[in-house]
Structures are given as C-alpha cells and as structure tokens.
Amino acid sequence: MALLESIQDPSQIRALDNAQLEQLCAELREYIIACCAENPGHIGASLGAVEIAVAIHHVFHTPEDKVVWDVGHQAYAHKILTGRREAFKQNRKYHGISGFPRREESPYDAFGTGHSSTSISAALGLAVAAQFEGKHEHVIAVIGDGALSGGLAFEGLNNAGSLNADLLVILNDNQISIDKNIGAMHNYLLKVTTARRYNKLKKSIWDRLGAGRLREWLQKQVKNTKRSLTRADGETLSLFDSLGFRYFGPIDGNDIAAMTYMLGRLKEIPGPKLLHVVTTKGKGYAPAEEDQTVWHAPGTFDVETGRRTGKKSEIAKFQEVFGTTLLDLARKDNRIVGITPAMASGCSMNILQKEMSERVFDVGIAEQHAVTYSAGLAAGGLLPFCNIYSSFSQRAYDSLIHDVALQQLKVILCLDRGGLVGEDGATHHGAFDLAACRPIPNLTICAPYDEAELRNLMYSATQPDYGATIIRYPRGYGEGTPWRDLPFSYIAPGTAVKRHEGNGVAILSIGAIGTKAAEAVERASRENGMEVLHYDMRFLKPLDTAALEDACTRARRIITLEDGTRIGGLYSAVAEFIAARGLDCVLTGLGIPDRFIEQGTPAELYAECGYDAESIYRELVKEKF
Ligand SMILES: Cc1ncc(C[n+]2csc(CCOP(=O)(O)OP(=O)(O)O)c2C)c(N)n1
C-alpha cells in the first residue's frame, strides 16, 4: 500500500503517471476489501467506481472543481483519497464517518447524498452558481444506470440540456441496480453498449493502449468514436444529444488510462456533456463480481474465501414476514399485485416474484411513480401492495395525497425500514413517515408490534373496512413471535391492545418499539413494584379513543413512545386528544428529537434519542409531580 499511504491530498494524484495510477487503483481495491470485510459497507458499487474516482482526482482540480456522487455509496475511493484513509476504518460507525458524502465531513464532498438520482440537479446548481460568480470551475455528476431510472435524474437532464452550464455527467453503467436493472432506459443503454461497432472499436483501441504504442492513432480513433457512432447509430446518440448534451462513449470505465485520457479531453469542452462509461460492479474481487446483488452490501466476510461471516439468526426479519405473507395473500386473491421501486430483494418482494413474477412490478428507482402507478392499478380494479423504504417514500408524498388518498383508492402502502435504521445514517432513517402521513385524510395508518401483527395487519388491510392503508414496520429482526403459517386473524381499524394492566403511569406505544416499552414496564414492576398501564396503540389513524380515555382516566402521567419524530406523530396526536378534552394529564413524548440523527448501531441510536429500554425504564420510574 506504499503509494496509497503516500497520498495525503488529491493534488498528489495529479502528478502520477498511468502505471502509478494503475497501482493506486489496485491498492485502493485491496484497502476497500480489507476494511469492508471487518466493517461492512457498500463494497460492490465502490469497487466498480475506483477508476472513476482516481481519474477525476487526477484530471480535475478538486475541491475547486466539484464532484457530486449520486447515492454516494460508490464513493469509498473518493473518501479514502481525500484525507479519510484512516477514518474509513470507522466508516458508518457511531461517531465515525458517514457511508455517504457529507458536506460537513470534507470540502471534497461538494454535495451530500444518500438518496438516488439527485446528482445531476445538484451539480447543475453548482455549475450555474459558479457561472454567476465568474468562477471557472468544472462540475461533475457521477450517476449509475440504476439511479438514472429515477425521475429526478430526467428532470435534471432536461433542465441542464437547455442551459449552457459547464456540466459533465459521467454515466457509470454497470448494468445492474441492486437487483437486475430493468426498464426502457436500461434496454437502451444495453443496446448502446452491446452495439457490435462499439465492441470492435473498444477492443482495437484499448488493446493498443495496453501495449503503450500508437498513442496518436489511439487519440484519433477515440476522437472518431463519437462521430462514427453518431453516423452509424443515429438512434444510439439521439437520446442524450436530443436533450442538449454532447454524448461521448461508451468507454471502459475500469480502464484508468482510457478514463484519464477521456476526462482530459472533456475538460476542454464547454457546455453540458455526458460520458458513458461501462464498469463492472464488484470489480477486482471475484465473489463480488459473481453475485452482484448480494455483494451490494454483503455484511462482514472472509477476504480469502469470500465467505460471508455475519451472524445467522433463527428469528425472521420483518422483511421475510412481509414477503411470505404477501405470497400467502396473493395465492388466495388474484387481484393482489406487488410494486417495488428497485428494492425487490431488500424488502423481500422477491419471494412473490419467484413464484408469480407476472404479479410483481419492479418500476426502477421511482418511488413517486410507484405510488401513482399503484393508484392506477387500484383504479383499474387490482389490489396493489406497494412496498417502499420509509425514507425513500418521502419522494412519493404528493402521489400519496393527490393520487391515492384524495381519490380514495385502495393502495396498501407498506413502509419498510420505519424508524432508526442504523449504519446508513441520517439520509436513511425512516423518521418522518408517521408524522407526515397523519394529516392526510382517507388513510388508515398502522404499525405492527411484532411479526404476527404485521401478518394480520396485511391480511386485514385487504378486507372491506380498510381503504388506502399504510403499514409501517422496522428494518431487521422481530422478537421471534410465531407467525409462519398462522391462520389470518382480522384486526379492526383503530383498535389498540392492552399489553400490561396498571395505574398512575401509562405508556402508549406504536409499532415494534413497543417491545422495548414492554421490557421497561416489566422491569418497573419487578424492581419498583410499579404497575404501569401499557397500550400498544397499533393505529395512529384512526386513534383508539376509548383506549386513550381509559389511559387518561387511570393515569395522570402519560408517556408516548414512537420510533419516529416526536413532532407530528403519536405524541402530537395524544397531545391534541388531551388538549381537546381538557384532561388533567402530564404528557411526555419519547421519540426522535428535532434534529437529524447520524449513523450507528440501532442500540446506540435508541440510547442517544432516549428510547432504549433503559431510558424508557428511567422515564417510567421518574418522580414527575
Ligand atoms: C430514492 C432512493 N431509492 C432507493 C435507493 C436504494 N438504492 C441504493 S443504491 C441503489 C442502486 C443504484 O444503482 P446504480 O445507480 O446503478 O448504482 P450501482 O449500485 O449499480 O453502482 C438503490 C436502489 C436509494 N438510495 N434512494
């Protein structure tokens, strides 16, 4: 790692020759693999983008020239090269560095990312701002073929193509998203990269480059590549060209010499340009190249064997409960279909997909479209289960209001990864869903306490009493409650469950975080002889007002608990209830405070936010009067 260790600053990369750059790429790969084996992260995308990162820092004058990494999960080489080599060992850890670019982390992180498809819009903003200030800066957006399926990316292209800003978009096409990339754009890119002409040219050009000879000839050929492709495959270039971009490529994005050469040329060309590069996800590590979906974020592993070493649990994840239950329901009702915006394996909709592929629609990284599309399916008589990670569903807020709720269309929106998610940090916590959805009319909003309740709520939502419904549950393992093959049991909307009888102090929880309340309640009983009344509210909307009245009659201290922002969710709903009835209660809200929470293990973050079992217990036994 001699070369990598000597790089303290990206300006040193500018002085390296091709052989040294190649060595640097190899050392970076070795380092990323070694670090991620012990401290897991998004290894596949980052291995594939090593040459892109090195070439950018070699050719451009970062940080004055700016690079925006779409999603940002592929930016590990960039982080390591920009003063965070040691810090990378603490990647995604509590008080360590973020797994995504962050403006507050480094001047080289020109724009914070985490959610997909933002890079072109953000980079365009930076480029136009630079123009306004008379600065001659280069701005580069690096976007994957998966991220390009997001509508926001098209909005950015559309806008950029009509302005004259100096923007370079590097399209990092590895032909996979997390799962198989799909959609018309994917088909189009595939057509471009598999065009015989491209393959022939690529081979003849880069073979010569490898030999280090005939450089002038090579330069001429590369120069002609675009022209010849334009002529021969007018259609091939029409998409980006017709959007006002100058299109270049496709070239091999894992070939450092080709990349630095191309970027060097493009640096001199003004206006909006798009360079299409083809890379291999997981490049340089055989197991990651072989199973690119698993190695998107594989957990810990043994470097030598590629064996994944993460703990296996007998307990099912909520995701498996969702996926299996959806299949069980779909077998009974052929109106049921599944919709996922590019997270089929993440949310386990692939369980249904394996058995009934025609009933699952992976719509690409397109959350807004996923919800409006589901509304259309519902209007057409189907019963759509649309599954979106809570934080990504923020994109679909208007679709939920305008297309689902307003028209009273029965879409069952399953929000996965509700609450604090852990190591992915601030961009990925599902903090706002409950609070954001509560004001929307015509919605039923619920959150299961455990696996069995998730299964039964999914079933109940298909029944006639339910209209458009949100079922929100966390990332990861449940409590081990039996659920598999359980006969479905109907849960009426707006019904809470009393989990513990008590007086004086009441805790009202919603969702799986309620199991921590149960732990604290049990401890208060055992250690303090205190019997705390515990209601699992289950529904944020409609609220079980009888349960609330009971709690406020029998307890003067009421504590709400939710794995979501305190503002606007259950705490607010109970406060409104108490205020409207003029009840004599003292209310405390446990939940995510009014700030963004960084990365860490869920246990560390619950403790930080004051709602791990220990903090809840302390709150219960506190003398408040
Ligand atoms: C709005 C949003 N939806 C979903 C995701 C989850 N996600 C992270 S990376 C990724 C795939 C991106 O594919 P691509 O852009 O091709 O990059 P690659 O990982 O293949 O390098 C997805 C779906 C996200 N980060 N943001």
The ligand as a MOL file (V3000), in Angstrom:
LIG
                    3D

  0  0  0     0  0            999 V3000
M  V30 BEGIN CTAB
M  V30 COUNTS 26 27 0 0 0
M  V30 BEGIN ATOM
M  V30 1 C -34.5140 7.3250 -3.6560 0
M  V30 2 C -33.7540 6.0450 -3.4330 0
M  V30 3 N -34.3500 4.8700 -3.6870 0
M  V30 4 C -33.6690 3.7180 -3.4760 0
M  V30 5 C -32.3900 3.7300 -3.0250 0
M  V30 6 C -31.6600 2.4250 -2.7190 0
M  V30 7 N -30.5280 2.2090 -3.6000 0 CHG=1
M  V30 8 C -29.2650 2.4880 -3.2310 0
M  V30 9 S -28.1530 2.1480 -4.3970 0
M  V30 10 C -29.3410 1.5910 -5.4390 0
M  V30 11 C -28.9550 1.0710 -6.7780 0
M  V30 12 C -28.2930 2.0950 -7.5860 0
M  V30 13 O -27.9170 1.5200 -8.7990 0
M  V30 14 P -26.8480 2.2640 -9.6830 0
M  V30 15 O -27.1530 3.7070 -9.7420 0
M  V30 16 O -26.7650 1.5340 -10.9730 0
M  V30 17 O -25.5240 2.1210 -8.8640 0
M  V30 18 P -24.6660 0.8050 -8.5510 0
M  V30 19 O -25.0010 0.4070 -7.1430 0
M  V30 20 O -25.0390 -0.2540 -9.5350 0
M  V30 21 O -23.2730 1.2460 -8.6990 0
M  V30 22 C -30.5970 1.6750 -4.8580 0
M  V30 23 C -31.8490 1.2360 -5.4810 0
M  V30 24 C -31.8150 4.9920 -2.7670 0
M  V30 25 N -30.5670 5.1110 -2.2970 0
M  V30 26 N -32.5130 6.1190 -2.9950 0
M  V30 END ATOM
M  V30 BEGIN BOND
M  V30 1 1 1 2
M  V30 2 1 2 3
M  V30 3 2 2 26
M  V30 4 2 3 4
M  V30 5 1 4 5
M  V30 6 1 5 6
M  V30 7 2 5 24
M  V30 8 1 6 7
M  V30 9 2 7 8
M  V30 10 1 7 22
M  V30 11 1 8 9
M  V30 12 1 9 10
M  V30 13 1 10 11
M  V30 14 2 10 22
M  V30 15 1 11 12
M  V30 16 1 12 13
M  V30 17 1 13 14
M  V30 18 2 14 15
M  V30 19 1 14 16
M  V30 20 1 14 17
M  V30 21 1 17 18
M  V30 22 2 18 19
M  V30 23 1 18 20
M  V30 24 1 18 21
M  V30 25 1 22 23
M  V30 26 1 24 25
M  V30 27 1 24 26
M  V30 END BOND
M  V30 END CTAB
M  END
